[in-house]
Amino acid sequence: DVEFRREQLVEIGGQPPDLARLPPGCPFAPRCPERQPICEQAFPPTVTVENGHLASCWVAPTVPVGGSPFGQVPRSLPSTLI
């Protein structure tokens, strides 16, 4: 018996970057409401966030499992992530 969960994706406003000229750092940084200074400087590492789910994000390790990243992320990252 397979159980499917329906979840609504959170929309990120703005336009995606030009793939021919990606900015330094995370390509989502210019339009991410939770961006940190490190997001614009270096591409984020890929981390496991839950049961084998991966994310390439500097902020993902600070988001509670199952929580929305918007409004729950600390405004400064722990020094162990930088």
PDB file with SEQRES, HELIX, SHEET and CRYST1 records, atoms N, CA, C and O in Angstrom:
SEQRES   1 A   82  ASP VAL GLU PHE ARG ARG GLU GLN LEU VAL GLU ILE GLY          
SEQRES   2 A   82  GLY GLN PRO PRO ASP LEU ALA ARG LEU PRO PRO GLY CYS          
SEQRES   3 A   82  PRO PHE ALA PRO ARG CYS PRO GLU ARG GLN PRO ILE CYS          
SEQRES   4 A   82  GLU GLN ALA PHE PRO PRO THR VAL THR VAL GLU ASN GLY          
SEQRES   5 A   82  HIS LEU ALA SER CYS TRP VAL ALA PRO THR VAL PRO VAL          
SEQRES   6 A   82  GLY GLY SER PRO PHE GLY GLN VAL PRO ARG SER LEU PRO          
SEQRES   7 A   82  SER THR LEU ILE                                              
HELIX    1 AA1 ALA A   29  ARG A   31  5                                   3    
HELIX    2 AA2 PRO A   37  GLU A   40  5                                   4    
HELIX    3 AA3 ALA A   60  THR A   62  5                                   3    
HELIX    4 AA4 SER A   79  LEU A   81  5                                   3    
SHEET    1 AA1 2 THR A  46  GLU A  50  0                                        
SHEET    2 AA1 2 HIS A  53  SER A  56 -1                                        
CRYST1    1.000    1.000    1.000  90.00  90.00  90.00 P 1           1          
ATOM      1  N   ASP A   1       0.849  -1.180   0.000  1.00  0.00           N  
ATOM      2  CA  ASP A   1       0.000   0.000   0.000  1.00  0.00           C  
ATOM      3  C   ASP A   1       0.896   1.245   0.000  1.00  0.00           C  
ATOM      4  O   ASP A   1       1.674   1.465   0.928  1.00  0.00           O  
ATOM      5  N   VAL A   2       0.775   2.026  -1.025  1.00  0.00           N  
ATOM      6  CA  VAL A   2       1.591   3.228  -1.164  1.00  0.00           C  
ATOM      7  C   VAL A   2       0.748   4.440  -0.801  1.00  0.00           C  
ATOM      8  O   VAL A   2      -0.366   4.610  -1.296  1.00  0.00           O  
ATOM      9  N   GLU A   3       1.287   5.265   0.057  1.00  0.00           N  
ATOM     10  CA  GLU A   3       0.580   6.471   0.458  1.00  0.00           C  
ATOM     11  C   GLU A   3       1.253   7.682  -0.184  1.00  0.00           C  
ATOM     12  O   GLU A   3       2.467   7.858  -0.083  1.00  0.00           O  
ATOM     13  N   PHE A   4       0.454   8.503  -0.838  1.00  0.00           N  
ATOM     14  CA  PHE A   4       0.980   9.706  -1.471  1.00  0.00           C  
ATOM     15  C   PHE A   4       0.580  10.917  -0.644  1.00  0.00           C  
ATOM     16  O   PHE A   4      -0.541  11.009  -0.145  1.00  0.00           O  
ATOM     17  N   ARG A   5       1.514  11.834  -0.511  1.00  0.00           N  
ATOM     18  CA  ARG A   5       1.216  13.089   0.175  1.00  0.00           C  
ATOM     19  C   ARG A   5       1.127  14.190  -0.863  1.00  0.00           C  
ATOM     20  O   ARG A   5       1.977  14.286  -1.749  1.00  0.00           O  
ATOM     21  N   ARG A   6       0.113  15.011  -0.757  1.00  0.00           N  
ATOM     22  CA  ARG A   6       0.003  16.172  -1.633  1.00  0.00           C  
ATOM     23  C   ARG A   6       0.485  17.376  -0.849  1.00  0.00           C  
ATOM     24  O   ARG A   6       0.021  17.653   0.257  1.00  0.00           O  
ATOM     25  N   GLU A   7       1.409  18.070  -1.438  1.00  0.00           N  
ATOM     26  CA  GLU A   7       1.928  19.270  -0.801  1.00  0.00           C  
ATOM     27  C   GLU A   7       1.957  20.380  -1.834  1.00  0.00           C  
ATOM     28  O   GLU A   7       2.246  20.147  -3.007  1.00  0.00           O  
ATOM     29  N   GLN A   8       1.659  21.572  -1.391  1.00  0.00           N  
ATOM     30  CA  GLN A   8       1.691  22.720  -2.276  1.00  0.00           C  
ATOM     31  C   GLN A   8       3.107  23.273  -2.313  1.00  0.00           C  
ATOM     32  O   GLN A   8       3.730  23.482  -1.272  1.00  0.00           O  
ATOM     33  N   LEU A   9       3.608  23.508  -3.514  1.00  0.00           N  
ATOM     34  CA  LEU A   9       4.934  24.095  -3.659  1.00  0.00           C  
ATOM     35  C   LEU A   9       4.870  25.584  -3.366  1.00  0.00           C  
ATOM     36  O   LEU A   9       3.885  26.250  -3.684  1.00  0.00           O  
ATOM     37  N   VAL A  10       5.915  26.091  -2.767  1.00  0.00           N  
ATOM     38  CA  VAL A  10       6.011  27.520  -2.492  1.00  0.00           C  
ATOM     39  C   VAL A  10       6.597  28.186  -3.729  1.00  0.00           C  
ATOM     40  O   VAL A  10       7.675  27.815  -4.194  1.00  0.00           O  
ATOM     41  N   GLU A  11       5.884  29.166  -4.254  1.00  0.00           N  
ATOM     42  CA  GLU A  11       6.345  29.871  -5.449  1.00  0.00           C  
ATOM     43  C   GLU A  11       7.400  30.905  -5.078  1.00  0.00           C  
ATOM     44  O   GLU A  11       7.265  31.623  -4.087  1.00  0.00           O  
ATOM     45  N   ILE A  12       8.440  30.966  -5.882  1.00  0.00           N  
ATOM     46  CA  ILE A  12       9.466  31.989  -5.712  1.00  0.00           C  
ATOM     47  C   ILE A  12       9.215  33.032  -6.791  1.00  0.00           C  
ATOM     48  O   ILE A  12       9.244  32.714  -7.980  1.00  0.00           O  
ATOM     49  N   GLY A  13       8.970  34.263  -6.391  1.00  0.00           N  
ATOM     50  CA  GLY A  13       8.688  35.325  -7.344  1.00  0.00           C  
ATOM     51  C   GLY A  13       9.899  35.682  -8.190  1.00  0.00           C  
ATOM     52  O   GLY A  13      10.997  35.174  -7.965  1.00  0.00           O  
ATOM     53  N   GLY A  14       9.693  36.548  -9.153  1.00  0.00           N  
ATOM     54  CA  GLY A  14      10.782  36.993 -10.013  1.00  0.00           C  
ATOM     55  C   GLY A  14      11.033  36.059 -11.175  1.00  0.00           C  
ATOM     56  O   GLY A  14      10.291  35.102 -11.395  1.00  0.00           O  
ATOM     57  N   GLN A  15      12.079  36.344 -11.909  1.00  0.00           N  
ATOM     58  CA  GLN A  15      12.440  35.563 -13.084  1.00  0.00           C  
ATOM     59  C   GLN A  15      13.640  34.675 -12.784  1.00  0.00           C  
ATOM     60  O   GLN A  15      14.553  35.090 -12.070  1.00  0.00           O  
ATOM     61  N   PRO A  16      13.647  33.456 -13.321  1.00  0.00           N  
ATOM     62  CA  PRO A  16      14.826  32.607 -13.140  1.00  0.00           C  
ATOM     63  C   PRO A  16      16.028  33.213 -13.851  1.00  0.00           C  
ATOM     64  O   PRO A  16      15.859  33.995 -14.787  1.00  0.00           O  
ATOM     65  N   PRO A  17      17.240  32.867 -13.422  1.00  0.00           N  
ATOM     66  CA  PRO A  17      18.435  33.438 -14.051  1.00  0.00           C  
ATOM     67  C   PRO A  17      18.642  32.910 -15.463  1.00  0.00           C  
ATOM     68  O   PRO A  17      18.132  31.850 -15.827  1.00  0.00           O  
ATOM     69  N   ASP A  18      19.392  33.661 -16.243  1.00  0.00           N  
ATOM     70  CA  ASP A  18      19.788  33.241 -17.588  1.00  0.00           C  
ATOM     71  C   ASP A  18      20.765  32.081 -17.430  1.00  0.00           C  
ATOM     72  O   ASP A  18      21.835  32.250 -16.844  1.00  0.00           O  
ATOM     73  N   LEU A  19      20.410  30.907 -17.946  1.00  0.00           N  
ATOM     74  CA  LEU A  19      21.260  29.728 -17.773  1.00  0.00           C  
ATOM     75  C   LEU A  19      22.604  29.856 -18.473  1.00  0.00           C  
ATOM     76  O   LEU A  19      23.548  29.142 -18.134  1.00  0.00           O  
ATOM     77  N   ALA A  20      22.704  30.755 -19.442  1.00  0.00           N  
ATOM     78  CA  ALA A  20      23.977  30.977 -20.127  1.00  0.00           C  
ATOM     79  C   ALA A  20      24.905  31.870 -19.302  1.00  0.00           C  
ATOM     80  O   ALA A  20      26.115  31.887 -19.527  1.00  0.00           O  
ATOM     81  N   ARG A  21      24.335  32.616 -18.343  1.00  0.00           N  
ATOM     82  CA  ARG A  21      25.127  33.525 -17.501  1.00  0.00           C  
ATOM     83  C   ARG A  21      24.652  33.434 -16.055  1.00  0.00           C  
ATOM     84  O   ARG A  21      24.083  34.382 -15.514  1.00  0.00           O  
ATOM     85  N   LEU A  22      24.891  32.295 -15.445  1.00  0.00           N  
ATOM     86  CA  LEU A  22      24.470  32.123 -14.057  1.00  0.00           C  
ATOM     87  C   LEU A  22      25.283  33.029 -13.134  1.00  0.00           C  
ATOM     88  O   LEU A  22      26.483  33.211 -13.340  1.00  0.00           O  
ATOM     89  N   PRO A  23      24.633  33.594 -12.122  1.00  0.00           N  
ATOM     90  CA  PRO A  23      25.363  34.429 -11.173  1.00  0.00           C  
ATOM     91  C   PRO A  23      26.246  33.556 -10.283  1.00  0.00           C  
ATOM     92  O   PRO A  23      26.021  32.350 -10.182  1.00  0.00           O  
ATOM     93  N   PRO A  24      27.255  34.160  -9.633  1.00  0.00           N  
ATOM     94  CA  PRO A  24      28.041  33.370  -8.677  1.00  0.00           C  
ATOM     95  C   PRO A  24      27.142  32.978  -7.505  1.00  0.00           C  
ATOM     96  O   PRO A  24      26.159  33.662  -7.216  1.00  0.00           O  
ATOM     97  N   GLY A  25      27.470  31.910  -6.850  1.00  0.00           N  
ATOM     98  CA  GLY A  25      26.661  31.473  -5.712  1.00  0.00           C  
ATOM     99  C   GLY A  25      25.445  30.691  -6.143  1.00  0.00           C  
ATOM    100  O   GLY A  25      25.437  30.066  -7.203  1.00  0.00           O  
ATOM    101  N   CYS A  26      24.431  30.727  -5.329  1.00  0.00           N  
ATOM    102  CA  CYS A  26      23.198  29.987  -5.590  1.00  0.00           C  
ATOM    103  C   CYS A  26      22.378  30.690  -6.664  1.00  0.00           C  
ATOM    104  O   CYS A  26      22.159  31.898  -6.572  1.00  0.00           O  
ATOM    105  N   PRO A  27      21.915  29.959  -7.687  1.00  0.00           N  
ATOM    106  CA  PRO A  27      21.127  30.599  -8.739  1.00  0.00           C  
ATOM    107  C   PRO A  27      19.768  31.105  -8.254  1.00  0.00           C  
ATOM    108  O   PRO A  27      19.138  31.904  -8.946  1.00  0.00           O  
ATOM    109  N   PHE A  28      19.304  30.666  -7.097  1.00  0.00           N  
ATOM    110  CA  PHE A  28      18.034  31.146  -6.550  1.00  0.00           C  
ATOM    111  C   PHE A  28      18.210  32.385  -5.668  1.00  0.00           C  
ATOM    112  O   PHE A  28      17.222  33.035  -5.327  1.00  0.00           O  
ATOM    113  N   ALA A  29      19.437  32.720  -5.295  1.00  0.00           N  
ATOM    114  CA  ALA A  29      19.688  33.799  -4.333  1.00  0.00           C  
ATOM    115  C   ALA A  29      19.022  35.129  -4.684  1.00  0.00           C  
ATOM    116  O   ALA A  29      18.443  35.751  -3.793  1.00  0.00           O  
ATOM    117  N   PRO A  30      19.071  35.601  -5.935  1.00  0.00           N  
ATOM    118  CA  PRO A  30      18.479  36.905  -6.215  1.00  0.00           C  
ATOM    119  C   PRO A  30      16.981  36.991  -5.911  1.00  0.00           C  
ATOM    120  O   PRO A  30      16.467  38.087  -5.686  1.00  0.00           O  
ATOM    121  N   ARG A  31      16.282  35.878  -5.900  1.00  0.00           N  
ATOM    122  CA  ARG A  31      14.842  35.925  -5.660  1.00  0.00           C  
ATOM    123  C   ARG A  31      14.388  35.114  -4.452  1.00  0.00           C  
ATOM    124  O   ARG A  31      13.192  34.875  -4.282  1.00  0.00           O  
ATOM    125  N   CYS A  32      15.322  34.692  -3.619  1.00  0.00           N  
ATOM    126  CA  CYS A  32      14.983  33.909  -2.424  1.00  0.00           C  
ATOM    127  C   CYS A  32      14.786  34.842  -1.232  1.00  0.00           C  
ATOM    128  O   CYS A  32      15.676  35.633  -0.922  1.00  0.00           O  
ATOM    129  N   PRO A  33      13.642  34.765  -0.560  1.00  0.00           N  
ATOM    130  CA  PRO A  33      13.406  35.645   0.587  1.00  0.00           C  
ATOM    131  C   PRO A  33      14.250  35.291   1.815  1.00  0.00           C  
ATOM    132  O   PRO A  33      14.310  36.076   2.762  1.00  0.00           O  
ATOM    133  N   GLU A  34      14.894  34.137   1.815  1.00  0.00           N  
ATOM    134  CA  GLU A  34      15.702  33.712   2.962  1.00  0.00           C  
ATOM    135  C   GLU A  34      17.201  33.754   2.679  1.00  0.00           C  
ATOM    136  O   GLU A  34      17.986  33.180   3.434  1.00  0.00           O  
ATOM    137  N   ARG A  35      17.607  34.423   1.608  1.00  0.00           N  
ATOM    138  CA  ARG A  35      19.031  34.426   1.239  1.00  0.00           C  
ATOM    139  C   ARG A  35      19.885  35.065   2.335  1.00  0.00           C  
ATOM    140  O   ARG A  35      19.456  35.955   3.069  1.00  0.00           O  
ATOM    141  N   GLN A  36      21.087  34.571   2.399  1.00  0.00           N  
ATOM    142  CA  GLN A  36      22.102  35.053   3.325  1.00  0.00           C  
ATOM    143  C   GLN A  36      23.274  35.550   2.474  1.00  0.00           C  
ATOM    144  O   GLN A  36      23.339  35.211   1.293  1.00  0.00           O  
ATOM    145  N   PRO A  37      24.195  36.334   3.022  1.00  0.00           N  
ATOM    146  CA  PRO A  37      25.339  36.804   2.229  1.00  0.00           C  
ATOM    147  C   PRO A  37      26.114  35.669   1.551  1.00  0.00           C  
ATOM    148  O   PRO A  37      26.567  35.826   0.417  1.00  0.00           O  
ATOM    149  N   ILE A  38      26.270  34.533   2.230  1.00  0.00           N  
ATOM    150  CA  ILE A  38      27.009  33.411   1.646  1.00  0.00           C  
ATOM    151  C   ILE A  38      26.326  32.893   0.378  1.00  0.00           C  
ATOM    152  O   ILE A  38      26.994  32.363  -0.510  1.00  0.00           O  
ATOM    153  N   CYS A  39      25.014  33.039   0.287  1.00  0.00           N  
ATOM    154  CA  CYS A  39      24.260  32.532  -0.867  1.00  0.00           C  
ATOM    155  C   CYS A  39      24.684  33.209  -2.171  1.00  0.00           C  
ATOM    156  O   CYS A  39      24.625  32.597  -3.237  1.00  0.00           O  
ATOM    157  N   GLU A  40      25.105  34.452  -2.087  1.00  0.00           N  
ATOM    158  CA  GLU A  40      25.508  35.189  -3.278  1.00  0.00           C  
ATOM    159  C   GLU A  40      26.995  35.030  -3.582  1.00  0.00           C  
ATOM    160  O   GLU A  40      27.474  35.515  -4.607  1.00  0.00           O  
ATOM    161  N   GLN A  41      27.730  34.353  -2.695  1.00  0.00           N  
ATOM    162  CA  GLN A  41      29.176  34.227  -2.857  1.00  0.00           C  
ATOM    163  C   GLN A  41      29.633  32.853  -3.318  1.00  0.00           C  
ATOM    164  O   GLN A  41      30.579  32.754  -4.098  1.00  0.00           O  
ATOM    165  N   ALA A  42      28.988  31.799  -2.858  1.00  0.00           N  
ATOM    166  CA  ALA A  42      29.447  30.438  -3.156  1.00  0.00           C  
ATOM    167  C   ALA A  42      28.264  29.511  -3.410  1.00  0.00           C  
ATOM    168  O   ALA A  42      27.221  29.633  -2.768  1.00  0.00           O  
ATOM    169  N   PHE A  43      28.434  28.584  -4.349  1.00  0.00           N  
ATOM    170  CA  PHE A  43      27.381  27.609  -4.615  1.00  0.00           C  
ATOM    171  C   PHE A  43      27.217  26.739  -3.371  1.00  0.00           C  
ATOM    172  O   PHE A  43      28.211  26.293  -2.797  1.00  0.00           O  
ATOM    173  N   PRO A  44      25.982  26.493  -2.948  1.00  0.00           N  
ATOM    174  CA  PRO A  44      25.766  25.747  -1.707  1.00  0.00           C  
ATOM    175  C   PRO A  44      26.084  24.261  -1.829  1.00  0.00           C  
ATOM    176  O   PRO A  44      26.007  23.689  -2.916  1.00  0.00           O  
ATOM    177  N   PRO A  45      26.442  23.641  -0.711  1.00  0.00           N  
ATOM    178  CA  PRO A  45      26.689  22.199  -0.715  1.00  0.00           C  
ATOM    179  C   PRO A  45      25.363  21.448  -0.800  1.00  0.00           C  
ATOM    180  O   PRO A  45      24.314  21.991  -0.454  1.00  0.00           O  
ATOM    181  N   THR A  46      25.413  20.219  -1.254  1.00  0.00           N  
ATOM    182  CA  THR A  46      24.226  19.370  -1.269  1.00  0.00           C  
ATOM    183  C   THR A  46      24.168  18.637   0.061  1.00  0.00           C  
ATOM    184  O   THR A  46      25.125  17.976   0.465  1.00  0.00           O  
ATOM    185  N   VAL A  47      23.025  18.762   0.741  1.00  0.00           N  
ATOM    186  CA  VAL A  47      22.853  18.151   2.055  1.00  0.00           C  
ATOM    187  C   VAL A  47      21.596  17.286   2.062  1.00  0.00           C  
ATOM    188  O   VAL A  47      20.665  17.528   1.294  1.00  0.00           O  
ATOM    189  N   THR A  48      21.574  16.288   2.921  1.00  0.00           N  
ATOM    190  CA  THR A  48      20.371  15.483   3.117  1.00  0.00           C  
ATOM    191  C   THR A  48      19.476  16.227   4.092  1.00  0.00           C  
ATOM    192  O   THR A  48      19.907  16.582   5.189  1.00  0.00           O  
ATOM    193  N   VAL A  49      18.224  16.467   3.694  1.00  0.00           N  
ATOM    194  CA  VAL A  49      17.311  17.211   4.557  1.00  0.00           C  
ATOM    195  C   VAL A  49      16.277  16.319   5.229  1.00  0.00           C  
ATOM    196  O   VAL A  49      15.781  16.660   6.303  1.00  0.00           O  
ATOM    197  N   GLU A  50      15.940  15.183   4.619  1.00  0.00           N  
ATOM    198  CA  GLU A  50      14.959  14.277   5.222  1.00  0.00           C  
ATOM    199  C   GLU A  50      14.911  12.975   4.438  1.00  0.00           C  
ATOM    200  O   GLU A  50      14.693  12.994   3.226  1.00  0.00           O  
ATOM    201  N   ASN A  51      15.105  11.877   5.089  1.00  0.00           N  
ATOM    202  CA  ASN A  51      14.922  10.548   4.494  1.00  0.00           C  
ATOM    203  C   ASN A  51      15.422  10.436   3.060  1.00  0.00           C  
ATOM    204  O   ASN A  51      14.689   9.984   2.180  1.00  0.00           O  
ATOM    205  N   GLY A  52      16.648  10.840   2.823  1.00  0.00           N  
ATOM    206  CA  GLY A  52      17.214  10.710   1.491  1.00  0.00           C  
ATOM    207  C   GLY A  52      16.891  11.846   0.545  1.00  0.00           C  
ATOM    208  O   GLY A  52      17.366  11.834  -0.590  1.00  0.00           O  
ATOM    209  N   HIS A  53      16.103  12.829   0.961  1.00  0.00           N  
ATOM    210  CA  HIS A  53      15.830  13.993   0.123  1.00  0.00           C  
ATOM    211  C   HIS A  53      17.028  14.926   0.220  1.00  0.00           C  
ATOM    212  O   HIS A  53      17.547  15.176   1.308  1.00  0.00           O  
ATOM    213  N   LEU A  54      17.456  15.433  -0.913  1.00  0.00           N  
ATOM    214  CA  LEU A  54      18.638  16.287  -0.962  1.00  0.00           C  
ATOM    215  C   LEU A  54      18.259  17.713  -1.332  1.00  0.00           C  
ATOM    216  O   LEU A  54      17.256  17.947  -2.007  1.00  0.00           O  
ATOM    217  N   ALA A  55      19.065  18.654  -0.887  1.00  0.00           N  
ATOM    218  CA  ALA A  55      18.893  20.057  -1.254  1.00  0.00           C  
ATOM    219  C   ALA A  55      20.269  20.692  -1.362  1.00  0.00           C  
ATOM    220  O   ALA A  55      21.149  20.434  -0.541  1.00  0.00           O  
ATOM    221  N   SER A  56      20.447  21.519  -2.372  1.00  0.00           N  
ATOM    222  CA  SER A  56      21.665  22.323  -2.484  1.00  0.00           C  
ATOM    223  C   SER A  56      21.293  23.712  -2.002  1.00  0.00           C  
ATOM    224  O   SER A  56      20.829  24.550  -2.776  1.00  0.00           O  
ATOM    225  N   CYS A  57      21.501  23.944  -0.722  1.00  0.00           N  
ATOM    226  CA  CYS A  57      21.045  25.187  -0.106  1.00  0.00           C  
ATOM    227  C   CYS A  57      21.829  25.428   1.176  1.00  0.00           C  
ATOM    228  O   CYS A  57      22.009  24.516   1.982  1.00  0.00           O  
ATOM    229  N   TRP A  58      22.298  26.669   1.361  1.00  0.00           N  
ATOM    230  CA  TRP A  58      23.003  27.025   2.591  1.00  0.00           C  
ATOM    231  C   TRP A  58      22.047  27.051   3.775  1.00  0.00           C  
ATOM    232  O   TRP A  58      22.466  26.795   4.904  1.00  0.00           O  
ATOM    233  N   VAL A  59      20.780  27.352   3.548  1.00  0.00           N  
ATOM    234  CA  VAL A  59      19.811  27.541   4.616  1.00  0.00           C  
ATOM    235  C   VAL A  59      19.079  26.246   4.976  1.00  0.00           C  
ATOM    236  O   VAL A  59      18.583  26.122   6.096  1.00  0.00           O  
ATOM    237  N   ALA A  60      18.999  25.287   4.066  1.00  0.00           N  
ATOM    238  CA  ALA A  60      18.214  24.060   4.280  1.00  0.00           C  
ATOM    239  C   ALA A  60      18.511  23.348   5.597  1.00  0.00           C  
ATOM    240  O   ALA A  60      17.572  22.863   6.227  1.00  0.00           O  
ATOM    241  N   PRO A  61      19.766  23.258   6.049  1.00  0.00           N  
ATOM    242  CA  PRO A  61      20.007  22.537   7.317  1.00  0.00           C  
ATOM    243  C   PRO A  61      19.370  23.193   8.538  1.00  0.00           C  
ATOM    244  O   PRO A  61      19.259  22.546   9.579  1.00  0.00           O  
ATOM    245  N   THR A  62      18.948  24.449   8.447  1.00  0.00           N  
ATOM    246  CA  THR A  62      18.357  25.143   9.592  1.00  0.00           C  
ATOM    247  C   THR A  62      16.837  25.118   9.580  1.00  0.00           C  
ATOM    248  O   THR A  62      16.207  25.631  10.504  1.00  0.00           O  
ATOM    249  N   VAL A  63      16.232  24.526   8.539  1.00  0.00           N  
ATOM    250  CA  VAL A  63      14.777  24.491   8.411  1.00  0.00           C  
ATOM    251  C   VAL A  63      14.247  23.222   9.077  1.00  0.00           C  
ATOM    252  O   VAL A  63      14.770  22.138   8.818  1.00  0.00           O  
ATOM    253  N   PRO A  64      13.225  23.328   9.929  1.00  0.00           N  
ATOM    254  CA  PRO A  64      12.659  22.128  10.547  1.00  0.00           C  
ATOM    255  C   PRO A  64      12.097  21.181   9.490  1.00  0.00           C  
ATOM    256  O   PRO A  64      11.518  21.633   8.502  1.00  0.00           O  
ATOM    257  N   VAL A  65      12.261  19.872   9.686  1.00  0.00           N  
ATOM    258  CA  VAL A  65      11.736  18.886   8.744  1.00  0.00           C  
ATOM    259  C   VAL A  65      10.230  19.066   8.625  1.00  0.00           C  
ATOM    260  O   VAL A  65       9.520  19.126   9.629  1.00  0.00           O  
ATOM    261  N   GLY A  66       9.748  19.152   7.387  1.00  0.00           N  
ATOM    262  CA  GLY A  66       8.322  19.319   7.139  1.00  0.00           C  
ATOM    263  C   GLY A  66       7.853  20.754   7.238  1.00  0.00           C  
ATOM    264  O   GLY A  66       6.682  21.038   6.984  1.00  0.00           O  
ATOM    265  N   GLY A  67       8.743  21.670   7.604  1.00  0.00           N  
ATOM    266  CA  GLY A  67       8.346  23.061   7.741  1.00  0.00           C  
ATOM    267  C   GLY A  67       8.604  23.844   6.478  1.00  0.00           C  
ATOM    268  O   GLY A  67       9.430  23.456   5.651  1.00  0.00           O  
ATOM    269  N   SER A  68       7.905  24.934   6.330  1.00  0.00           N  
ATOM    270  CA  SER A  68       8.147  25.830   5.214  1.00  0.00           C  
ATOM    271  C   SER A  68       9.363  26.676   5.549  1.00  0.00           C  
ATOM    272  O   SER A  68       9.478  27.167   6.672  1.00  0.00           O  
ATOM    273  N   PRO A  69      10.271  26.858   4.600  1.00  0.00           N  
ATOM    274  CA  PRO A  69      11.450  27.660   4.904  1.00  0.00           C  
ATOM    275  C   PRO A  69      11.146  29.133   5.110  1.00  0.00           C  
ATOM    276  O   PRO A  69      11.939  29.838   5.733  1.00  0.00           O  
ATOM    277  N   PHE A  70      10.026  29.613   4.608  1.00  0.00           N  
ATOM    278  CA  PHE A  70       9.740  31.034   4.673  1.00  0.00           C  
ATOM    279  C   PHE A  70       9.153  31.402   6.024  1.00  0.00           C  
ATOM    280  O   PHE A  70       8.078  30.934   6.399  1.00  0.00           O  
ATOM    281  N   GLY A  71       9.869  32.242   6.744  1.00  0.00           N  
ATOM    282  CA  GLY A  71       9.418  32.700   8.037  1.00  0.00           C  
ATOM    283  C   GLY A  71       9.928  31.876   9.211  1.00  0.00           C  
ATOM    284  O   GLY A  71       9.707  32.265  10.358  1.00  0.00           O  
ATOM    285  N   GLN A  72      10.606  30.749   8.971  1.00  0.00           N  
ATOM    286  CA  GLN A  72      11.079  29.919  10.064  1.00  0.00           C  
ATOM    287  C   GLN A  72      12.598  29.827  10.125  1.00  0.00           C  
ATOM    288  O   GLN A  72      13.143  29.203  11.035  1.00  0.00           O  
ATOM    289  N   VAL A  73      13.271  30.426   9.189  1.00  0.00           N  
ATOM    290  CA  VAL A  73      14.719  30.303   9.104  1.00  0.00           C  
ATOM    291  C   VAL A  73      15.377  31.431   9.886  1.00  0.00           C  
ATOM    292  O   VAL A  73      14.972  32.586   9.755  1.00  0.00           O  
ATOM    293  N   PRO A  74      16.381  31.121  10.694  1.00  0.00           N  
ATOM    294  CA  PRO A  74      17.089  32.181  11.407  1.00  0.00           C  
ATOM    295  C   PRO A  74      17.686  33.194  10.435  1.00  0.00           C  
ATOM    296  O   PRO A  74      18.071  32.829   9.324  1.00  0.00           O  
ATOM    297  N   ARG A  75      17.765  34.416  10.824  1.00  0.00           N  
ATOM    298  CA  ARG A  75      18.298  35.465   9.950  1.00  0.00           C  
ATOM    299  C   ARG A  75      19.809  35.384   9.808  1.00  0.00           C  
ATOM    300  O   ARG A  75      20.362  36.004   8.899  1.00  0.00           O  
ATOM    301  N   SER A  76      20.487  34.657  10.654  1.00  0.00           N  
ATOM    302  CA  SER A  76      21.922  34.454  10.485  1.00  0.00           C  
ATOM    303  C   SER A  76      22.211  32.965  10.626  1.00  0.00           C  
ATOM    304  O   SER A  76      21.623  32.283  11.464  1.00  0.00           O  
ATOM    305  N   LEU A  77      23.110  32.480   9.808  1.00  0.00           N  
ATOM    306  CA  LEU A  77      23.432  31.063   9.799  1.00  0.00           C  
ATOM    307  C   LEU A  77      24.415  30.717  10.907  1.00  0.00           C  
ATOM    308  O   LEU A  77      25.248  31.545  11.276  1.00  0.00           O  
ATOM    309  N   PRO A  78      24.329  29.507  11.441  1.00  0.00           N  
ATOM    310  CA  PRO A  78      25.336  29.079  12.414  1.00  0.00           C  
ATOM    311  C   PRO A  78      26.724  29.114  11.791  1.00  0.00           C  
ATOM    312  O   PRO A  78      26.870  28.827  10.603  1.00  0.00           O  
ATOM    313  N   SER A  79      27.733  29.455  12.560  1.00  0.00           N  
ATOM    314  CA  SER A  79      29.089  29.588  12.024  1.00  0.00           C  
ATOM    315  C   SER A  79      29.614  28.273  11.465  1.00  0.00           C  
ATOM    316  O   SER A  79      30.546  28.286  10.661  1.00  0.00           O  
ATOM    317  N   THR A  80      29.046  27.140  11.866  1.00  0.00           N  
ATOM    318  CA  THR A  80      29.502  25.849  11.349  1.00  0.00           C  
ATOM    319  C   THR A  80      29.137  25.657   9.888  1.00  0.00           C  
ATOM    320  O   THR A  80      29.698  24.780   9.230  1.00  0.00           O  
ATOM    321  N   LEU A  81      28.212  26.454   9.359  1.00  0.00           N  
ATOM    322  CA  LEU A  81      27.810  26.329   7.961  1.00  0.00           C  
ATOM    323  C   LEU A  81      28.622  27.214   7.043  1.00  0.00           C  
ATOM    324  O   LEU A  81      28.600  27.032   5.826  1.00  0.00           O  
ATOM    325  N   ILE A  82      29.337  28.168   7.608  1.00  0.00           N  
ATOM    326  CA  ILE A  82      30.045  29.130   6.758  1.00  0.00           C  
ATOM    327  C   ILE A  82      31.502  28.771   6.661  1.00  0.00           C  
ATOM    328  O   ILE A  82      32.265  29.465   5.988  1.00  0.00           O  
TER     329      ILE A  82                                                      
END                                                                             
